[in-house]
Amino acid sequence: MQKLSKIAVLTSGGDAPGMNPCIRAVVRTAIYNGLQVAGIRQGYQGLIDNNLYEMNTRSVSNILNLGGTILKTARCIPFRTDEGMETAYQNLKANGIEGLVVIGGDGTFTGALRFSKKYPDIKVIGVPGTIDNDLYGSTYTLGFDTATNTVIEAIDKIRDTADAHDRLFFIEVMGRDSGAIALRAGISCGAEAILLPERDTVIGNLIENLKKGQYNKKSSSIVIVAEGDKSGGAYDLAEAVRQQIKFYDIKVTILGHLQRGGSPSAFDRILGSRLGFAAVNALINGETQKMVGLEANHIKLTDLEEALTQHQFKLEDDLMQMADVLSI
């Protein structure tokens, strides 16, 4: 087995709280094991532009509490081409890099897998960093816990003003393909309805439930809408309901990129550290084209191909049922 001497780390795609703790763990674990480590700025674009710099233990001081990513991130169309990948490969070789840790979501892993198959002498390990929690092979992805807590804090504040004015709020949260944030935040905040990509929205049922709430003298109502809900989004839903319900003053709030920012939670700091530590150890042990994840509180290696092609777990049935029962 070839002994590694130098690795690199990058973050790509959408940023997620917990990426900085992961970067820190990658750098310090590599150095502890006698490896050199380079940081790649701006994701795959930085790899093509040769935007690399040497990192040491002090390069990652005081970043555990920072949101975003000190390495920056970007989406890179040129990396999808053979020419872009060849340029990236030559830059890695010129810098003496033999292993690569990529932190990101499915787009990041798609590029990493294709690159690793094309240039198998560069070992590649992925770390799941996405607030959507939608990658197979890890019960939790970096940023999901922090994003959910951010949403909960925002909804709690909206509930105050909704109650003061007898208002109905439609609150749209991130989750194009996964309703994980919407479901957990909705249960945590006592939402009257939670609309998810995983199940069809029946407008008639929603209106009936809201009418029941008003009959039961609810002073406010909150409807959580995942952005991937098939009904068309919070504004369309609000307009459809407004045509049939006159007793509520209806408002819409789109939380948007607020959910990506902020200091990572304790859970995401520890998760990022565990996954970064595991990623470097996987490279040292000769692994490649794998993703490090957490299942049943244990580190697990999953083939990148499997992580991308297998569907993430279904939303928990008990949570789905509980959300309906507790909203009465």
Secondary structure in CASP SS format (residue, H / E / C, confidence):
PFRMAT SS
TARGET T0000
AUTHOR 0000-0000-0000
METHOD secondary structure of the structure
MODEL  1
M C 1.00
Q C 1.00
K C 1.00
L C 1.00
S C 1.00
K E 1.00
I E 1.00
A E 1.00
V E 1.00
L E 1.00
T E 1.00
S C 1.00
G C 1.00
G C 1.00
D C 1.00
A C 1.00
P C 1.00
G C 1.00
M H 1.00
N H 1.00
P H 1.00
C H 1.00
I H 1.00
R H 1.00
A H 1.00
V H 1.00
V H 1.00
R H 1.00
T H 1.00
A H 1.00
I H 1.00
Y H 1.00
N C 1.00
G C 1.00
L C 1.00
Q E 1.00
V E 1.00
A E 1.00
G E 1.00
I E 1.00
R C 1.00
Q C 1.00
G H 1.00
Y H 1.00
Q H 1.00
G H 1.00
L H 1.00
I H 1.00
D C 1.00
N C 1.00
N C 1.00
L E 1.00
Y E 1.00
E E 1.00
M E 1.00
N C 1.00
T H 1.00
R H 1.00
S H 1.00
V H 1.00
S C 1.00
N C 1.00
I C 1.00
L C 1.00
N C 1.00
L C 1.00
G C 1.00
G C 1.00
T C 1.00
I C 1.00
L C 1.00
K C 1.00
T C 1.00
A C 1.00
R C 1.00
C C 1.00
I C 1.00
P H 1.00
F H 1.00
R H 1.00
T C 1.00
D H 1.00
E H 1.00
G H 1.00
M H 1.00
E H 1.00
T H 1.00
A H 1.00
Y H 1.00
Q H 1.00
N H 1.00
L H 1.00
K H 1.00
A H 1.00
N C 1.00
G C 1.00
I C 1.00
E C 1.00
G E 1.00
L E 1.00
V E 1.00
V E 1.00
I E 1.00
G E 1.00
G C 1.00
D H 1.00
G H 1.00
T H 1.00
F H 1.00
T H 1.00
G H 1.00
A H 1.00
L H 1.00
R H 1.00
F H 1.00
S H 1.00
K H 1.00
K H 1.00
Y C 1.00
P C 1.00
D C 1.00
I C 1.00
K E 1.00
V E 1.00
I E 1.00
G E 1.00
V E 1.00
P E 1.00
G E 1.00
T C 1.00
I C 1.00
D C 1.00
N C 1.00
D C 1.00
L C 1.00
Y C 1.00
G C 1.00
S C 1.00
T C 1.00
Y C 1.00
T C 1.00
L E 1.00
G C 1.00
F H 1.00
D H 1.00
T H 1.00
A H 1.00
T H 1.00
N H 1.00
T H 1.00
V H 1.00
I H 1.00
E H 1.00
A H 1.00
I H 1.00
D H 1.00
K H 1.00
I H 1.00
R H 1.00
D H 1.00
T H 1.00
A H 1.00
D H 1.00
A H 1.00
H H 1.00
D C 1.00
R E 1.00
L E 1.00
F E 1.00
F E 1.00
I E 1.00
E E 1.00
V E 1.00
M C 1.00
G C 1.00
R C 1.00
D C 1.00
S C 1.00
G C 1.00
A H 1.00
I H 1.00
A H 1.00
L H 1.00
R H 1.00
A H 1.00
G H 1.00
I H 1.00
S H 1.00
C H 1.00
G C 1.00
A C 1.00
E C 1.00
A E 1.00
I E 1.00
L E 1.00
L C 1.00
P C 1.00
E C 1.00
R C 1.00
D C 1.00
T C 1.00
V C 1.00
I H 1.00
G H 1.00
N H 1.00
L H 1.00
I H 1.00
E H 1.00
N H 1.00
L H 1.00
K H 1.00
K H 1.00
G H 1.00
Q H 1.00
Y H 1.00
N C 1.00
K C 1.00
K C 1.00
S C 1.00
S C 1.00
S E 1.00
I E 1.00
V E 1.00
I E 1.00
V E 1.00
A E 1.00
E C 1.00
G C 1.00
D C 1.00
K C 1.00
S C 1.00
G C 1.00
G C 1.00
A H 1.00
Y H 1.00
D H 1.00
L H 1.00
A H 1.00
E H 1.00
A H 1.00
V H 1.00
R H 1.00
Q C 1.00
Q C 1.00
I C 1.00
K C 1.00
F C 1.00
Y C 1.00
D E 1.00
I E 1.00
K E 1.00
V E 1.00
T E 1.00
I E 1.00
L C 1.00
G H 1.00
H H 1.00
L H 1.00
Q H 1.00
R H 1.00
G C 1.00
G C 1.00
S C 1.00
P C 1.00
S C 1.00
A H 1.00
F H 1.00
D H 1.00
R H 1.00
I H 1.00
L H 1.00
G H 1.00
S H 1.00
R H 1.00
L H 1.00
G H 1.00
F H 1.00
A H 1.00
A H 1.00
V H 1.00
N H 1.00
A H 1.00
L H 1.00
I H 1.00
N C 1.00
G C 1.00
E C 1.00
T C 1.00
Q C 1.00
K E 1.00
M E 1.00
V E 1.00
G E 1.00
L E 1.00
E E 1.00
A C 1.00
N C 1.00
H E 1.00
I E 1.00
K E 1.00
L E 1.00
T E 1.00
D E 1.00
L H 1.00
E H 1.00
E H 1.00
A H 1.00
L H 1.00
T H 1.00
Q C 1.00
H C 1.00
Q C 1.00
F C 1.00
K C 1.00
L C 1.00
E C 1.00
D H 1.00
D H 1.00
L H 1.00
M H 1.00
Q H 1.00
M H 1.00
A H 1.00
D H 1.00
V H 1.00
L H 1.00
S C 1.00
I C 1.00
END
